[in-house]
Amino acid sequence: MEIMLKGIVMLCILLSTSSLGFGLYAHDSLMLCIGILLTIFTMLFAIESKQMLNNPFRK
């Protein structure tokens, strides 16, 4: 479970970084918006997964 969550977070970080970079390079506001949304999703997903994994009643 933890490995899958870390993989998803890493994939989202890679996608958001490449989307933001391509958006800045091409001056494309749609790619910038997608990159910003992916960044926000990644932060929320990382916080939620960390909170879920630290839950003492999980087991």
mmCIF file of the N, C-alpha and C atoms, coordinates in Angstrom:
data_MODEL
# 
_entry.id   MODEL 
# 
loop_
_atom_site.group_PDB 
_atom_site.id 
_atom_site.type_symbol 
_atom_site.label_atom_id 
_atom_site.label_alt_id 
_atom_site.label_comp_id 
_atom_site.label_asym_id 
_atom_site.label_entity_id 
_atom_site.label_seq_id 
_atom_site.pdbx_PDB_ins_code 
_atom_site.Cartn_x 
_atom_site.Cartn_y 
_atom_site.Cartn_z 
_atom_site.occupancy 
_atom_site.B_iso_or_equiv 
_atom_site.pdbx_formal_charge 
_atom_site.auth_seq_id 
_atom_site.auth_comp_id 
_atom_site.auth_asym_id 
_atom_site.auth_atom_id 
_atom_site.pdbx_PDB_model_num 
ATOM 1   N N  . MET A 1 1  ? 0.821  -1.190 0.000   1.00 0.00 ? 1  MET A N  1 
ATOM 2   C CA . MET A 1 1  ? 0.000  0.000  0.000   1.00 0.00 ? 1  MET A CA 1 
ATOM 3   C C  . MET A 1 1  ? 0.868  1.257  0.000   1.00 0.00 ? 1  MET A C  1 
ATOM 4   N N  . GLU A 1 2  ? 1.893  1.256  0.862   1.00 0.00 ? 2  GLU A N  1 
ATOM 5   C CA . GLU A 1 2  ? 2.755  2.425  0.951   1.00 0.00 ? 2  GLU A CA 1 
ATOM 6   C C  . GLU A 1 2  ? 3.555  2.631  -0.334  1.00 0.00 ? 2  GLU A C  1 
ATOM 7   N N  . ILE A 1 3  ? 3.992  1.554  -0.943  1.00 0.00 ? 3  ILE A N  1 
ATOM 8   C CA . ILE A 1 3  ? 4.779  1.662  -2.177  1.00 0.00 ? 3  ILE A CA 1 
ATOM 9   C C  . ILE A 1 3  ? 3.919  2.221  -3.300  1.00 0.00 ? 3  ILE A C  1 
ATOM 10  N N  . MET A 1 4  ? 2.666  1.782  -3.368  1.00 0.00 ? 4  MET A N  1 
ATOM 11  C CA . MET A 1 4  ? 1.761  2.277  -4.402  1.00 0.00 ? 4  MET A CA 1 
ATOM 12  C C  . MET A 1 4  ? 1.485  3.769  -4.207  1.00 0.00 ? 4  MET A C  1 
ATOM 13  N N  . LEU A 1 5  ? 1.285  4.201  -2.954  1.00 0.00 ? 5  LEU A N  1 
ATOM 14  C CA . LEU A 1 5  ? 1.030  5.611  -2.689  1.00 0.00 ? 5  LEU A CA 1 
ATOM 15  C C  . LEU A 1 5  ? 2.246  6.464  -3.050  1.00 0.00 ? 5  LEU A C  1 
ATOM 16  N N  . LYS A 1 6  ? 3.434  5.974  -2.714  1.00 0.00 ? 6  LYS A N  1 
ATOM 17  C CA . LYS A 1 6  ? 4.647  6.720  -3.059  1.00 0.00 ? 6  LYS A CA 1 
ATOM 18  C C  . LYS A 1 6  ? 4.826  6.799  -4.569  1.00 0.00 ? 6  LYS A C  1 
ATOM 19  N N  . GLY A 1 7  ? 4.496  5.725  -5.277  1.00 0.00 ? 7  GLY A N  1 
ATOM 20  C CA . GLY A 1 7  ? 4.586  5.729  -6.734  1.00 0.00 ? 7  GLY A CA 1 
ATOM 21  C C  . GLY A 1 7  ? 3.626  6.721  -7.362  1.00 0.00 ? 7  GLY A C  1 
ATOM 22  N N  . ILE A 1 8  ? 2.406  6.776  -6.842  1.00 0.00 ? 8  ILE A N  1 
ATOM 23  C CA . ILE A 1 8  ? 1.421  7.722  -7.373  1.00 0.00 ? 8  ILE A CA 1 
ATOM 24  C C  . ILE A 1 8  ? 1.863  9.156  -7.121  1.00 0.00 ? 8  ILE A C  1 
ATOM 25  N N  . VAL A 1 9  ? 2.386  9.428  -5.934  1.00 0.00 ? 9  VAL A N  1 
ATOM 26  C CA . VAL A 1 9  ? 2.856  10.782 -5.619  1.00 0.00 ? 9  VAL A CA 1 
ATOM 27  C C  . VAL A 1 9  ? 4.023  11.161 -6.521  1.00 0.00 ? 9  VAL A C  1 
ATOM 28  N N  . MET A 1 10 ? 4.961  10.245 -6.728  1.00 0.00 ? 10 MET A N  1 
ATOM 29  C CA . MET A 1 10 ? 6.107  10.542 -7.600  1.00 0.00 ? 10 MET A CA 1 
ATOM 30  C C  . MET A 1 10 ? 5.667  10.779 -9.042  1.00 0.00 ? 10 MET A C  1 
ATOM 31  N N  . LEU A 1 11 ? 4.713  9.992  -9.521  1.00 0.00 ? 11 LEU A N  1 
ATOM 32  C CA . LEU A 1 11 ? 4.196  10.176 -10.870 1.00 0.00 ? 11 LEU A CA 1 
ATOM 33  C C  . LEU A 1 11 ? 3.502  11.524 -11.011 1.00 0.00 ? 11 LEU A C  1 
ATOM 34  N N  . CYS A 1 12 ? 2.730  11.912 -10.014 1.00 0.00 ? 12 CYS A N  1 
ATOM 35  C CA . CYS A 1 12 ? 2.054  13.207 -10.068 1.00 0.00 ? 12 CYS A CA 1 
ATOM 36  C C  . CYS A 1 12 ? 3.054  14.359 -10.019 1.00 0.00 ? 12 CYS A C  1 
ATOM 37  N N  . ILE A 1 13 ? 4.108  14.201 -9.235  1.00 0.00 ? 13 ILE A N  1 
ATOM 38  C CA . ILE A 1 13 ? 5.145  15.236 -9.189  1.00 0.00 ? 13 ILE A CA 1 
ATOM 39  C C  . ILE A 1 13 ? 5.818  15.367 -10.548 1.00 0.00 ? 13 ILE A C  1 
ATOM 40  N N  . LEU A 1 14 ? 6.122  14.246 -11.173 1.00 0.00 ? 14 LEU A N  1 
ATOM 41  C CA . LEU A 1 14 ? 6.742  14.267 -12.500 1.00 0.00 ? 14 LEU A CA 1 
ATOM 42  C C  . LEU A 1 14 ? 5.819  14.910 -13.529 1.00 0.00 ? 14 LEU A C  1 
ATOM 43  N N  . LEU A 1 15 ? 4.544  14.541 -13.515 1.00 0.00 ? 15 LEU A N  1 
ATOM 44  C CA . LEU A 1 15 ? 3.590  15.112 -14.463 1.00 0.00 ? 15 LEU A CA 1 
ATOM 45  C C  . LEU A 1 15 ? 3.399  16.610 -14.246 1.00 0.00 ? 15 LEU A C  1 
ATOM 46  N N  . SER A 1 16 ? 3.297  17.036 -12.997 1.00 0.00 ? 16 SER A N  1 
ATOM 47  C CA . SER A 1 16 ? 3.094  18.457 -12.744 1.00 0.00 ? 16 SER A CA 1 
ATOM 48  C C  . SER A 1 16 ? 4.332  19.268 -13.118 1.00 0.00 ? 16 SER A C  1 
ATOM 49  N N  . THR A 1 17 ? 5.517  18.735 -12.850 1.00 0.00 ? 17 THR A N  1 
ATOM 50  C CA . THR A 1 17 ? 6.745  19.446 -13.212 1.00 0.00 ? 17 THR A CA 1 
ATOM 51  C C  . THR A 1 17 ? 6.887  19.569 -14.724 1.00 0.00 ? 17 THR A C  1 
ATOM 52  N N  . SER A 1 18 ? 6.626  18.488 -15.439 1.00 0.00 ? 18 SER A N  1 
ATOM 53  C CA . SER A 1 18 ? 6.744  18.548 -16.897 1.00 0.00 ? 18 SER A CA 1 
ATOM 54  C C  . SER A 1 18 ? 5.664  19.435 -17.502 1.00 0.00 ? 18 SER A C  1 
ATOM 55  N N  . SER A 1 19 ? 4.461  19.406 -16.939 1.00 0.00 ? 19 SER A N  1 
ATOM 56  C CA . SER A 1 19 ? 3.382  20.241 -17.452 1.00 0.00 ? 19 SER A CA 1 
ATOM 57  C C  . SER A 1 19 ? 3.676  21.717 -17.211 1.00 0.00 ? 19 SER A C  1 
ATOM 58  N N  . LEU A 1 20 ? 4.174  22.043 -16.021 1.00 0.00 ? 20 LEU A N  1 
ATOM 59  C CA . LEU A 1 20 ? 4.525  23.438 -15.742 1.00 0.00 ? 20 LEU A CA 1 
ATOM 60  C C  . LEU A 1 20 ? 5.677  23.899 -16.624 1.00 0.00 ? 20 LEU A C  1 
ATOM 61  N N  . GLY A 1 21 ? 6.674  23.039 -16.796 1.00 0.00 ? 21 GLY A N  1 
ATOM 62  C CA . GLY A 1 21 ? 7.810  23.400 -17.645 1.00 0.00 ? 21 GLY A CA 1 
ATOM 63  C C  . GLY A 1 21 ? 7.407  23.606 -19.089 1.00 0.00 ? 21 GLY A C  1 
ATOM 64  N N  . PHE A 1 22 ? 6.591  22.712 -19.619 1.00 0.00 ? 22 PHE A N  1 
ATOM 65  C CA . PHE A 1 22 ? 6.137  22.852 -21.000 1.00 0.00 ? 22 PHE A CA 1 
ATOM 66  C C  . PHE A 1 22 ? 5.239  24.070 -21.159 1.00 0.00 ? 22 PHE A C  1 
ATOM 67  N N  . GLY A 1 23 ? 4.408  24.342 -20.160 1.00 0.00 ? 23 GLY A N  1 
ATOM 68  C CA . GLY A 1 23 ? 3.534  25.517 -20.217 1.00 0.00 ? 23 GLY A CA 1 
ATOM 69  C C  . GLY A 1 23 ? 4.323  26.811 -20.219 1.00 0.00 ? 23 GLY A C  1 
ATOM 70  N N  . LEU A 1 24 ? 5.387  26.876 -19.428 1.00 0.00 ? 24 LEU A N  1 
ATOM 71  C CA . LEU A 1 24 ? 6.226  28.073 -19.425 1.00 0.00 ? 24 LEU A CA 1 
ATOM 72  C C  . LEU A 1 24 ? 6.999  28.210 -20.729 1.00 0.00 ? 24 LEU A C  1 
ATOM 73  N N  . TYR A 1 25 ? 7.457  27.084 -21.262 1.00 0.00 ? 25 TYR A N  1 
ATOM 74  C CA . TYR A 1 25 ? 8.231  27.111 -22.500 1.00 0.00 ? 25 TYR A CA 1 
ATOM 75  C C  . TYR A 1 25 ? 7.362  27.532 -23.679 1.00 0.00 ? 25 TYR A C  1 
ATOM 76  N N  . ALA A 1 26 ? 6.150  27.007 -23.762 1.00 0.00 ? 26 ALA A N  1 
ATOM 77  C CA . ALA A 1 26 ? 5.287  27.269 -24.915 1.00 0.00 ? 26 ALA A CA 1 
ATOM 78  C C  . ALA A 1 26 ? 4.352  28.452 -24.690 1.00 0.00 ? 26 ALA A C  1 
ATOM 79  N N  . HIS A 1 27 ? 4.424  29.083 -23.523 1.00 0.00 ? 27 HIS A N  1 
ATOM 80  C CA . HIS A 1 27 ? 3.526  30.187 -23.175 1.00 0.00 ? 27 HIS A CA 1 
ATOM 81  C C  . HIS A 1 27 ? 2.071  29.760 -23.337 1.00 0.00 ? 27 HIS A C  1 
ATOM 82  N N  . ASP A 1 28 ? 1.768  28.566 -22.873 1.00 0.00 ? 28 ASP A N  1 
ATOM 83  C CA . ASP A 1 28 ? 0.430  28.000 -22.999 1.00 0.00 ? 28 ASP A CA 1 
ATOM 84  C C  . ASP A 1 28 ? -0.234 28.017 -21.626 1.00 0.00 ? 28 ASP A C  1 
ATOM 85  N N  . SER A 1 29 ? -1.279 28.801 -21.491 1.00 0.00 ? 29 SER A N  1 
ATOM 86  C CA . SER A 1 29 ? -1.924 28.942 -20.186 1.00 0.00 ? 29 SER A CA 1 
ATOM 87  C C  . SER A 1 29 ? -2.680 27.679 -19.782 1.00 0.00 ? 29 SER A C  1 
ATOM 88  N N  . LEU A 1 30 ? -3.164 26.899 -20.751 1.00 0.00 ? 30 LEU A N  1 
ATOM 89  C CA . LEU A 1 30 ? -3.863 25.659 -20.411 1.00 0.00 ? 30 LEU A CA 1 
ATOM 90  C C  . LEU A 1 30 ? -2.911 24.672 -19.739 1.00 0.00 ? 30 LEU A C  1 
ATOM 91  N N  . MET A 1 31 ? -1.703 24.533 -20.273 1.00 0.00 ? 31 MET A N  1 
ATOM 92  C CA . MET A 1 31 ? -0.726 23.626 -19.666 1.00 0.00 ? 31 MET A CA 1 
ATOM 93  C C  . MET A 1 31 ? -0.312 24.123 -18.282 1.00 0.00 ? 31 MET A C  1 
ATOM 94  N N  . LEU A 1 32 ? -0.210 25.452 -18.121 1.00 0.00 ? 32 LEU A N  1 
ATOM 95  C CA . LEU A 1 32 ? 0.115  25.988 -16.804 1.00 0.00 ? 32 LEU A CA 1 
ATOM 96  C C  . LEU A 1 32 ? -0.986 25.667 -15.797 1.00 0.00 ? 32 LEU A C  1 
ATOM 97  N N  . CYS A 1 33 ? -2.235 25.818 -16.219 1.00 0.00 ? 33 CYS A N  1 
ATOM 98  C CA . CYS A 1 33 ? -3.360 25.510 -15.323 1.00 0.00 ? 33 CYS A CA 1 
ATOM 99  C C  . CYS A 1 33 ? -3.378 24.030 -14.958 1.00 0.00 ? 33 CYS A C  1 
ATOM 100 N N  . ILE A 1 34 ? -3.125 23.164 -15.931 1.00 0.00 ? 34 ILE A N  1 
ATOM 101 C CA . ILE A 1 34 ? -3.079 21.727 -15.653 1.00 0.00 ? 34 ILE A CA 1 
ATOM 102 C C  . ILE A 1 34 ? -1.940 21.418 -14.685 1.00 0.00 ? 34 ILE A C  1 
ATOM 103 N N  . GLY A 1 35 ? -0.794 22.045 -14.888 1.00 0.00 ? 35 GLY A N  1 
ATOM 104 C CA . GLY A 1 35 ? 0.338  21.831 -13.988 1.00 0.00 ? 35 GLY A CA 1 
ATOM 105 C C  . GLY A 1 35 ? 0.054  22.298 -12.572 1.00 0.00 ? 35 GLY A C  1 
ATOM 106 N N  . ILE A 1 36 ? -0.608 23.445 -12.446 1.00 0.00 ? 36 ILE A N  1 
ATOM 107 C CA . ILE A 1 36 ? -0.953 23.959 -11.118 1.00 0.00 ? 36 ILE A CA 1 
ATOM 108 C C  . ILE A 1 36 ? -1.965 23.041 -10.438 1.00 0.00 ? 36 ILE A C  1 
ATOM 109 N N  . LEU A 1 37 ? -2.965 22.582 -11.189 1.00 0.00 ? 37 LEU A N  1 
ATOM 110 C CA . LEU A 1 37 ? -3.954 21.664 -10.616 1.00 0.00 ? 37 LEU A CA 1 
ATOM 111 C C  . LEU A 1 37 ? -3.314 20.336 -10.206 1.00 0.00 ? 37 LEU A C  1 
ATOM 112 N N  . LEU A 1 38 ? -2.394 19.822 -11.020 1.00 0.00 ? 38 LEU A N  1 
ATOM 113 C CA . LEU A 1 38 ? -1.697 18.587 -10.650 1.00 0.00 ? 38 LEU A CA 1 
ATOM 114 C C  . LEU A 1 38 ? -0.833 18.778 -9.406  1.00 0.00 ? 38 LEU A C  1 
ATOM 115 N N  . THR A 1 39 ? -0.226 19.963 -9.276  1.00 0.00 ? 39 THR A N  1 
ATOM 116 C CA . THR A 1 39 ? 0.583  20.249 -8.097  1.00 0.00 ? 39 THR A CA 1 
ATOM 117 C C  . THR A 1 39 ? -0.281 20.274 -6.840  1.00 0.00 ? 39 THR A C  1 
ATOM 118 N N  . ILE A 1 40 ? -1.438 20.927 -6.934  1.00 0.00 ? 40 ILE A N  1 
ATOM 119 C CA . ILE A 1 40 ? -2.354 20.972 -5.793  1.00 0.00 ? 40 ILE A CA 1 
ATOM 120 C C  . ILE A 1 40 ? -2.845 19.568 -5.450  1.00 0.00 ? 40 ILE A C  1 
ATOM 121 N N  . PHE A 1 41 ? -3.189 18.776 -6.488  1.00 0.00 ? 41 PHE A N  1 
ATOM 122 C CA . PHE A 1 41 ? -3.627 17.401 -6.257  1.00 0.00 ? 41 PHE A CA 1 
ATOM 123 C C  . PHE A 1 41 ? -2.532 16.590 -5.582  1.00 0.00 ? 41 PHE A C  1 
ATOM 124 N N  . THR A 1 42 ? -1.298 16.770 -6.012  1.00 0.00 ? 42 THR A N  1 
ATOM 125 C CA . THR A 1 42 ? -0.188 16.018 -5.428  1.00 0.00 ? 42 THR A CA 1 
ATOM 126 C C  . THR A 1 42 ? -0.003 16.364 -3.956  1.00 0.00 ? 42 THR A C  1 
ATOM 127 N N  . MET A 1 43 ? -0.070 17.662 -3.642  1.00 0.00 ? 43 MET A N  1 
ATOM 128 C CA . MET A 1 43 ? 0.081  18.066 -2.247  1.00 0.00 ? 43 MET A CA 1 
ATOM 129 C C  . MET A 1 43 ? -1.045 17.496 -1.385  1.00 0.00 ? 43 MET A C  1 
ATOM 130 N N  . LEU A 1 44 ? -2.281 17.594 -1.858  1.00 0.00 ? 44 LEU A N  1 
ATOM 131 C CA . LEU A 1 44 ? -3.407 17.060 -1.091  1.00 0.00 ? 44 LEU A CA 1 
ATOM 132 C C  . LEU A 1 44 ? -3.320 15.546 -0.935  1.00 0.00 ? 44 LEU A C  1 
ATOM 133 N N  . PHE A 1 45 ? -2.933 14.859 -2.000  1.00 0.00 ? 45 PHE A N  1 
ATOM 134 C CA . PHE A 1 45 ? -2.822 13.402 -1.953  1.00 0.00 ? 45 PHE A CA 1 
ATOM 135 C C  . PHE A 1 45 ? -1.722 12.972 -0.991  1.00 0.00 ? 45 PHE A C  1 
ATOM 136 N N  . ALA A 1 46 ? -0.596 13.689 -0.995  1.00 0.00 ? 46 ALA A N  1 
ATOM 137 C CA . ALA A 1 46 ? 0.502  13.347 -0.087  1.00 0.00 ? 46 ALA A CA 1 
ATOM 138 C C  . ALA A 1 46 ? 0.097  13.576 1.364   1.00 0.00 ? 46 ALA A C  1 
ATOM 139 N N  . ILE A 1 47 ? -0.599 14.672 1.629   1.00 0.00 ? 47 ILE A N  1 
ATOM 140 C CA . ILE A 1 47 ? -1.037 14.957 2.999   1.00 0.00 ? 47 ILE A CA 1 
ATOM 141 C C  . ILE A 1 47 ? -2.046 13.914 3.470   1.00 0.00 ? 47 ILE A C  1 
ATOM 142 N N  . GLU A 1 48 ? -3.002 13.577 2.613   1.00 0.00 ? 48 GLU A N  1 
ATOM 143 C CA . GLU A 1 48 ? -4.015 12.584 2.986   1.00 0.00 ? 48 GLU A CA 1 
ATOM 144 C C  . GLU A 1 48 ? -3.399 11.201 3.203   1.00 0.00 ? 48 GLU A C  1 
ATOM 145 N N  . SER A 1 49 ? -2.472 10.804 2.333   1.00 0.00 ? 49 SER A N  1 
ATOM 146 C CA . SER A 1 49 ? -1.868 9.478  2.497   1.00 0.00 ? 49 SER A CA 1 
ATOM 147 C C  . SER A 1 49 ? -0.999 9.427  3.744   1.00 0.00 ? 49 SER A C  1 
ATOM 148 N N  . LYS A 1 50 ? -0.307 10.522 4.051   1.00 0.00 ? 50 LYS A N  1 
ATOM 149 C CA . LYS A 1 50 ? 0.508  10.555 5.266   1.00 0.00 ? 50 LYS A CA 1 
ATOM 150 C C  . LYS A 1 50 ? -0.385 10.470 6.501   1.00 0.00 ? 50 LYS A C  1 
ATOM 151 N N  . GLN A 1 51 ? -1.528 11.172 6.458   1.00 0.00 ? 51 GLN A N  1 
ATOM 152 C CA . GLN A 1 51 ? -2.452 11.131 7.581   1.00 0.00 ? 51 GLN A CA 1 
ATOM 153 C C  . GLN A 1 51 ? -3.067 9.737  7.721   1.00 0.00 ? 51 GLN A C  1 
ATOM 154 N N  . MET A 1 52 ? -3.386 9.100  6.599   1.00 0.00 ? 52 MET A N  1 
ATOM 155 C CA . MET A 1 52 ? -3.978 7.768  6.638   1.00 0.00 ? 52 MET A CA 1 
ATOM 156 C C  . MET A 1 52 ? -2.979 6.740  7.181   1.00 0.00 ? 52 MET A C  1 
ATOM 157 N N  . LEU A 1 53 ? -1.713 6.859  6.778   1.00 0.00 ? 53 LEU A N  1 
ATOM 158 C CA . LEU A 1 53 ? -0.709 5.898  7.227   1.00 0.00 ? 53 LEU A CA 1 
ATOM 159 C C  . LEU A 1 53 ? -0.353 6.081  8.698   1.00 0.00 ? 53 LEU A C  1 
ATOM 160 N N  . ASN A 1 54 ? -0.519 7.295  9.231   1.00 0.00 ? 54 ASN A N  1 
ATOM 161 C CA . ASN A 1 54 ? -0.198 7.550  10.637  1.00 0.00 ? 54 ASN A CA 1 
ATOM 162 C C  . ASN A 1 54 ? -1.382 7.297  11.565  1.00 0.00 ? 54 ASN A C  1 
ATOM 163 N N  . ASN A 1 55 ? -2.498 6.845  11.039  1.00 0.00 ? 55 ASN A N  1 
ATOM 164 C CA . ASN A 1 55 ? -3.682 6.594  11.841  1.00 0.00 ? 55 ASN A CA 1 
ATOM 165 C C  . ASN A 1 55 ? -3.453 5.359  12.719  1.00 0.00 ? 55 ASN A C  1 
ATOM 166 N N  . PRO A 1 56 ? -3.538 5.510  14.055  1.00 0.00 ? 56 PRO A N  1 
ATOM 167 C CA . PRO A 1 56 ? -3.293 4.348  14.923  1.00 0.00 ? 56 PRO A CA 1 
ATOM 168 C C  . PRO A 1 56 ? -4.415 3.308  14.866  1.00 0.00 ? 56 PRO A C  1 
ATOM 169 N N  . PHE A 1 57 ? -5.597 3.676  14.410  1.00 0.00 ? 57 PHE A N  1 
ATOM 170 C CA . PHE A 1 57 ? -6.728 2.751  14.352  1.00 0.00 ? 57 PHE A CA 1 
ATOM 171 C C  . PHE A 1 57 ? -6.842 2.071  12.994  1.00 0.00 ? 57 PHE A C  1 
ATOM 172 N N  . ARG A 1 58 ? -5.833 2.231  12.155  1.00 0.00 ? 58 ARG A N  1 
ATOM 173 C CA . ARG A 1 58 ? -5.852 1.668  10.802  1.00 0.00 ? 58 ARG A CA 1 
ATOM 174 C C  . ARG A 1 58 ? -5.789 0.148  10.832  1.00 0.00 ? 58 ARG A C  1 
ATOM 175 N N  . LYS A 1 59 ? -5.105 -0.425 11.787  1.00 0.00 ? 59 LYS A N  1 
ATOM 176 C CA . LYS A 1 59 ? -4.879 -1.877 11.815  1.00 0.00 ? 59 LYS A CA 1 
ATOM 177 C C  . LYS A 1 59 ? -5.961 -2.605 12.485  1.00 0.00 ? 59 LYS A C  1 
# 
